[in-house]
Amino acid sequence: MTVEKPEKITHQPFNEWLHRLAVLVAFVSVILIAAGALVTSTKSGDAIPDWPTSYGALIPSYLAGGVLIEWAHRVVAGILALLVLVLTTLLAFGSVPRWLKWMGVMALVAVIAQAVLGGLRVLVVSHERVQEVAITVTKVSHPDTARILFAVAHAALAQVVLALAFAIALFTKPLEGKVRGAEWEVQEMGGRKGETILFRLNRFRYIIVALIALIFAQLILGAVMRHMGAGLIIPDFPTSFGKIVPPLGNLPFDPNNPTRMTYDEFAFKVAINFAHRVNGFVIAAIVFVLFGTLKAFPFFPLRRLSKWLVGLIILQIALGGLSVWTELAVPVTIAHVAVGATLLGLSVLLLCQTFSHSWLTLAKGDGR
């Protein structure tokens, strides 16, 4: 059997340093998301009231406590933006497919938009004019609601940057060794069995896309919870108010609560928190199904990634429980957010791996 590689997927050889830069961008993306979780967990988001400067300077004269945490977050964001700019430039002028160049452009646009939204999240609290415009544009009744909207959009774009960085890191990696190994496996399988395997590979994509969508939604739900202060609105785990499903029509609400929260606000936060838990278990179920399906699959990278996903999803559920049991201890919360982001990145890698092996569908000599 002979195998042809489609040109659109396997432009080779890639620059080894380009791949290393892409891996670095993916790593820093996870670090930035963890830094953002540190800012939110320590309530340091408003420690520096101006943007893009910090108390009117590049480096504030006072660096301690929340100011240090928020400033460090901005530094990591600046480093990531610079790295993405360099990566995008190298992709634009490198010998890579056009679609990969556009992925770099999308990453650059996303990281710029993320920075602007982060700045707006700060200014909507401290700058009256920005606050007025934000309330008018978003059509909300309170500046705190606008702050949450900007913060959640900021977090969502961080996940988009991370997903693109992971994908670029994979597609800039030379594939010759993997191609030879995969070609040997298809030859060993034989034509019709190879066709069946490749048909299943294409079908897996739908499941993986659903998994990515659910993980992305989970990360957004988590961001909403953090910015609304709903992480402990359900005080127990794995039960919810002592039950499998919380009594949504009769919640244990204290009308004399010190935050002056209304029952509707309380019920909304409970619903967000419970949706986060349910979606987490749905994601876990899909990950275990993928692992069970892929463990006998001929392509080693897919099997390896499915094992990593299983390990991380178990760790993530444990961290979710610890977040409740430790009353949102900062290290646990940061780890929970970082592992969630890594789960998204690895799921994107899993999807990209199915595309990187799709050239095998052009194998000839199928024995028909």
C-alpha positions as CSV (number, residue, x, y, z in Angstrom):
1,M,0.0,0.0,0.0
2,T,1.2,3.5,-0.8
3,V,0.2,6.6,1.0
4,E,-0.1,10.1,-0.2
5,K,0.0,13.1,2.1
6,P,-2.3,16.0,1.3
7,E,-0.3,19.2,0.8
8,K,-2.7,21.4,2.8
9,I,-1.9,19.5,6.0
10,T,1.8,18.5,5.8
11,H,3.9,21.4,4.6
12,Q,7.3,20.3,5.8
13,P,9.8,20.9,7.2
14,F,8.7,23.4,9.8
15,N,11.1,25.6,11.8
16,E,11.9,23.8,15.1
17,W,12.2,27.2,16.8
18,L,8.8,28.2,15.6
19,H,7.3,25.2,17.2
20,R,9.2,25.9,20.4
21,L,7.9,29.4,20.4
22,A,4.3,28.2,19.9
23,V,4.7,25.8,22.8
24,L,6.0,28.7,25.0
25,V,2.9,30.7,24.0
26,A,0.6,27.9,25.0
27,F,2.4,27.5,28.3
28,V,2.3,31.3,29.1
29,S,-1.4,31.3,28.2
30,V,-2.1,28.8,31.0
31,I,0.1,30.9,33.3
32,L,-1.9,34.0,32.4
33,I,-5.2,32.3,33.2
34,A,-3.9,31.1,36.5
35,A,-2.7,34.6,37.2
36,G,-6.2,35.9,36.5
37,A,-7.6,33.4,38.9
38,L,-5.2,34.7,41.5
39,V,-6.4,38.2,40.9
40,T,-10.0,37.2,41.3
41,S,-9.5,35.0,44.3
42,T,-7.6,37.7,46.2
43,K,-10.0,40.4,45.0
44,S,-7.1,42.4,43.6
45,G,-8.8,43.4,40.3
46,D,-9.4,47.0,41.5
47,A,-6.1,47.4,43.4
48,I,-4.8,49.5,40.4
49,P,-7.5,51.9,39.3
50,D,-6.0,53.0,36.0
51,W,-5.1,51.3,32.7
52,P,-2.9,50.8,30.8
53,T,-0.7,52.6,33.3
54,S,-0.4,51.6,36.9
55,Y,-0.9,54.6,39.1
56,G,0.2,56.7,36.2
57,A,3.5,54.8,35.7
58,L,4.7,51.7,34.0
59,I,5.8,50.3,37.4
60,P,3.9,51.6,40.4
61,S,6.0,53.0,43.3
62,Y,4.2,50.7,45.7
63,L,4.4,47.0,44.9
64,A,2.8,44.8,47.6
65,G,-0.4,43.0,48.3
66,G,-3.2,43.4,45.7
67,V,-1.2,46.0,43.8
68,L,1.6,43.5,43.2
69,I,-0.8,40.7,42.3
70,E,-2.6,42.9,39.7
71,W,0.6,44.4,38.3
72,A,2.1,40.9,37.9
73,H,-1.0,39.8,36.1
74,R,-0.5,42.7,33.7
75,V,3.1,41.9,33.2
76,V,2.3,38.3,32.3
77,A,-0.4,39.6,29.9
78,G,2.1,41.9,28.3
79,I,4.7,39.1,27.8
80,L,2.0,36.9,26.2
81,A,0.9,39.7,23.9
82,L,4.6,40.2,22.8
83,L,5.1,36.5,22.3
84,V,1.9,36.2,20.2
85,L,3.0,39.1,18.1
86,V,6.3,37.5,17.4
87,L,4.6,34.1,16.7
88,T,2.1,35.7,14.3
89,T,4.9,37.6,12.4
90,L,7.0,34.4,12.0
91,L,3.9,32.5,10.8
92,A,3.0,35.3,8.4
93,F,6.5,35.2,6.7
94,G,7.2,31.5,7.2
95,S,6.7,28.6,4.9
96,V,3.5,27.4,6.5
97,P,0.0,26.8,5.1
98,R,-2.2,29.9,4.7
99,W,-4.8,28.6,7.2
100,L,-2.0,28.4,9.9
101,K,-1.0,32.0,9.2
102,W,-4.7,33.0,9.8
103,M,-4.7,31.1,13.1
104,G,-1.8,33.3,14.2
105,V,-3.7,36.4,13.1
106,M,-6.8,35.2,15.1
107,A,-4.6,34.6,18.2
108,L,-3.2,38.2,17.9
109,V,-6.6,39.8,17.5
110,A,-7.9,37.8,20.4
111,V,-5.1,38.7,22.7
112,I,-5.5,42.4,21.9
113,A,-9.2,42.3,22.4
114,Q,-8.6,40.4,25.7
115,A,-6.3,43.2,26.9
116,V,-8.8,45.9,26.0
117,L,-11.6,44.1,27.8
118,G,-9.3,43.7,30.8
119,G,-8.7,47.4,30.8
120,L,-12.4,48.2,30.5
121,R,-13.1,45.9,33.4
122,V,-10.8,48.1,35.5
123,L,-12.0,51.5,34.1
124,V,-15.7,50.7,34.4
125,V,-15.2,50.7,38.2
126,S,-12.9,53.7,38.5
127,H,-13.6,56.0,35.6
128,E,-17.0,57.7,35.5
129,R,-17.1,58.4,31.8
130,V,-16.2,54.9,30.9
131,Q,-18.8,53.7,33.4
132,E,-21.5,55.8,31.8
133,V,-20.6,54.6,28.3
134,A,-20.5,51.0,29.4
135,I,-23.9,51.1,31.0
136,T,-25.3,52.7,27.9
137,V,-23.8,50.2,25.5
138,T,-24.5,47.1,27.5
139,K,-27.9,48.3,28.6
140,V,-27.5,47.2,32.2
141,S,-28.8,49.0,35.3
142,H,-25.7,48.8,37.5
143,P,-22.0,49.3,36.8
144,D,-21.2,46.1,38.7
145,T,-23.1,44.1,36.1
146,A,-21.1,45.8,33.4
147,R,-17.9,44.9,35.3
148,I,-19.0,41.2,35.4
149,L,-19.8,41.2,31.7
150,F,-16.4,42.7,30.8
151,A,-14.6,40.3,33.2
152,V,-16.4,37.2,31.8
153,A,-15.7,38.3,28.2
154,H,-12.1,38.9,29.2
155,A,-11.9,35.3,30.6
156,A,-13.6,33.9,27.5
157,L,-11.0,35.4,25.2
158,A,-8.2,34.1,27.4
159,Q,-9.6,30.6,26.7
160,V,-9.8,31.4,22.9
161,V,-6.1,32.5,22.9
162,L,-5.1,29.3,24.8
163,A,-7.0,27.1,22.4
164,L,-5.4,28.7,19.3
165,A,-2.0,28.5,21.0
166,F,-2.3,24.8,21.6
167,A,-3.5,24.2,18.0
168,I,-0.6,26.2,16.5
169,A,1.9,24.4,18.8
170,L,0.7,21.0,17.3
171,F,0.5,22.1,13.7
172,T,4.0,23.7,13.8
173,K,5.5,20.4,14.9
174,P,7.2,18.3,12.2
175,L,5.1,15.2,11.6
176,E,7.4,13.0,9.5
177,G,8.1,10.5,12.3
178,K,4.4,10.2,13.2
179,V,3.5,10.0,9.6
180,R,5.8,7.0,9.0
181,G,4.6,5.2,12.1
182,A,0.9,5.8,11.2
183,E,1.6,4.7,7.6
184,W,3.0,1.4,8.9
185,E,0.0,0.9,11.2
186,V,-2.5,1.4,8.3
187,Q,-0.5,-1.0,6.1
188,E,-0.6,-3.6,8.9
189,M,-4.3,-3.1,9.3
190,G,-5.1,-3.7,5.7
191,G,-7.3,-1.7,3.4
192,R,-10.9,-2.3,4.6
193,K,-10.0,-2.4,8.3
194,G,-8.0,0.8,7.7
195,E,-11.1,2.4,6.1
196,T,-13.2,1.4,9.1
197,I,-10.7,2.9,11.5
198,L,-10.6,6.2,9.6
199,F,-14.3,6.3,9.4
200,R,-14.4,6.1,13.2
201,L,-11.7,8.7,13.4
202,N,-13.9,11.1,11.5
203,R,-16.9,10.3,13.7
204,F,-14.8,10.9,16.9
205,R,-14.5,14.5,15.8
206,Y,-18.1,15.3,16.5
207,I,-17.7,14.0,20.1
208,I,-14.5,15.9,20.6
209,V,-16.1,19.1,19.3
210,A,-18.9,18.6,21.7
211,L,-16.4,18.0,24.5
212,I,-14.5,21.3,23.6
213,A,-17.8,23.2,23.6
214,L,-18.8,21.8,27.0
215,I,-15.4,22.6,28.5
216,F,-15.5,26.1,27.1
217,A,-18.9,26.6,28.6
218,Q,-17.7,25.1,31.9
219,L,-14.8,27.6,32.0
220,I,-17.3,30.5,31.4
221,L,-19.6,29.2,34.1
222,G,-16.6,29.1,36.4
223,A,-15.7,32.7,35.5
224,V,-19.3,33.9,36.2
225,M,-19.2,32.1,39.5
226,R,-15.9,33.7,40.6
227,H,-16.9,37.2,39.5
228,M,-20.4,37.0,41.1
229,G,-19.0,35.5,44.3
230,A,-21.1,32.3,43.9
231,G,-18.4,29.7,44.5
232,L,-19.7,28.8,47.9
233,I,-23.4,29.6,47.4
234,I,-23.9,25.8,47.6
235,P,-21.9,25.1,50.8
236,D,-21.5,21.3,50.4
237,F,-20.1,18.8,47.8
238,P,-20.8,16.4,46.2
239,T,-24.4,17.0,47.5
240,S,-26.2,20.3,47.1
241,F,-27.8,21.5,50.3
242,G,-27.7,17.8,51.4
243,K,-29.5,16.6,48.2
244,I,-28.5,15.4,44.8
245,V,-30.5,18.2,43.2
246,P,-30.9,21.4,45.3
247,P,-34.5,22.3,46.2
248,L,-34.6,25.1,43.7
249,G,-38.2,26.1,44.6
250,N,-37.5,26.2,48.3
251,L,-33.9,27.2,48.9
252,P,-32.6,27.9,52.4
253,F,-32.4,31.6,52.0
254,D,-31.6,34.1,54.8
255,P,-33.5,37.3,54.2
256,N,-31.2,39.0,56.7
257,N,-28.0,38.2,54.9
258,P,-25.3,40.8,55.3
259,T,-24.8,41.3,51.6
260,R,-28.5,42.3,51.2
261,M,-28.9,39.7,48.5
262,T,-32.4,39.1,47.2
263,Y,-34.0,35.7,46.9
264,D,-33.9,36.0,43.1
265,E,-30.1,36.8,43.2
266,F,-29.5,33.9,45.5
267,A,-31.5,31.5,43.3
268,F,-29.6,32.6,40.2
269,K,-26.3,32.0,41.8
270,V,-27.4,28.6,43.0
271,A,-28.5,27.7,39.5
272,I,-25.1,28.9,38.0
273,N,-23.2,26.9,40.6
274,F,-25.3,23.7,40.1
275,A,-25.1,24.0,36.3
276,H,-21.3,24.2,36.7
277,R,-21.4,20.9,38.7
278,V,-23.7,19.1,36.4
279,N,-21.7,20.1,33.3
280,G,-18.5,19.0,35.0
281,F,-19.9,15.5,35.4
282,V,-21.2,15.4,31.8
283,I,-17.7,16.4,30.7
284,A,-16.2,13.6,32.8
285,A,-18.6,11.1,31.3
286,I,-17.6,12.1,27.7
287,V,-13.9,11.9,28.6
288,F,-14.3,8.4,30.0
289,V,-16.3,7.3,26.9
290,L,-13.5,8.7,24.6
291,F,-10.9,6.9,26.7
292,G,-12.7,3.6,26.4
293,T,-13.2,4.0,22.7
294,L,-9.6,5.2,21.9
295,K,-7.7,2.8,24.1
296,A,-7.6,0.3,21.3
297,F,-7.2,2.8,18.6
298,P,-4.1,2.4,16.3
299,F,-2.8,6.0,16.7
300,F,-0.7,6.4,19.8
301,P,-1.0,10.2,20.1
302,L,-4.8,9.9,20.4
303,R,-4.5,7.2,23.1
304,R,-1.9,9.2,25.0
305,L,-4.1,12.3,25.0
306,S,-7.1,10.4,26.1
307,K,-5.2,9.1,29.1
308,W,-4.1,12.6,30.0
309,L,-7.7,13.8,29.8
310,V,-8.8,11.1,32.2
311,G,-6.1,11.9,34.7
312,L,-6.8,15.6,34.5
313,I,-10.6,15.2,34.8
314,I,-10.2,13.1,37.9
315,L,-7.9,15.8,39.4
316,Q,-10.3,18.5,38.4
317,I,-13.2,17.0,40.1
318,A,-11.1,16.5,43.2
319,L,-10.0,20.1,43.1
320,G,-13.6,21.2,42.7
321,G,-14.5,19.4,45.9
322,L,-11.5,20.8,47.7
323,S,-12.5,24.3,46.6
324,V,-15.7,23.9,48.5
325,W,-14.2,22.0,51.5
326,T,-11.4,24.6,51.9
327,E,-13.8,27.5,51.4
328,L,-12.1,28.6,48.2
329,A,-8.5,28.4,49.4
330,V,-6.5,30.5,46.9
331,P,-4.0,27.8,45.9
332,V,-6.8,25.3,45.3
333,T,-8.8,27.7,43.3
334,I,-5.8,28.6,41.1
335,A,-5.0,25.0,40.5
336,H,-8.7,24.3,39.6
337,V,-8.7,27.1,37.0
338,A,-5.3,26.1,35.6
339,V,-6.3,22.4,35.2
340,G,-9.6,23.5,33.6
341,A,-7.7,25.6,31.0
342,T,-5.3,22.7,30.4
343,L,-8.2,20.3,29.8
344,L,-9.5,22.7,27.1
345,G,-6.0,22.9,25.5
346,L,-5.6,19.1,25.5
347,S,-9.1,18.6,24.0
348,V,-8.2,21.0,21.2
349,L,-5.0,19.0,20.7
350,L,-7.1,15.8,20.5
351,L,-9.2,17.4,17.8
352,C,-6.2,18.6,15.9
353,Q,-4.6,15.2,16.0
354,T,-7.6,13.7,14.2
355,F,-7.0,16.3,11.4
356,S,-3.3,15.6,11.4
357,H,-4.0,11.9,10.6
358,S,-6.7,12.6,8.1
359,W,-4.3,12.3,5.2
360,L,-4.5,8.5,5.7
361,T,-8.0,8.5,4.1
362,L,-6.1,9.0,0.8
363,A,-4.4,5.7,1.2
364,K,-4.4,3.7,-2.0
365,G,-4.5,-0.1,-2.6
366,D,-7.4,-0.7,-0.3
367,G,-7.9,-4.2,-1.6
368,R,-11.4,-3.7,-3.0
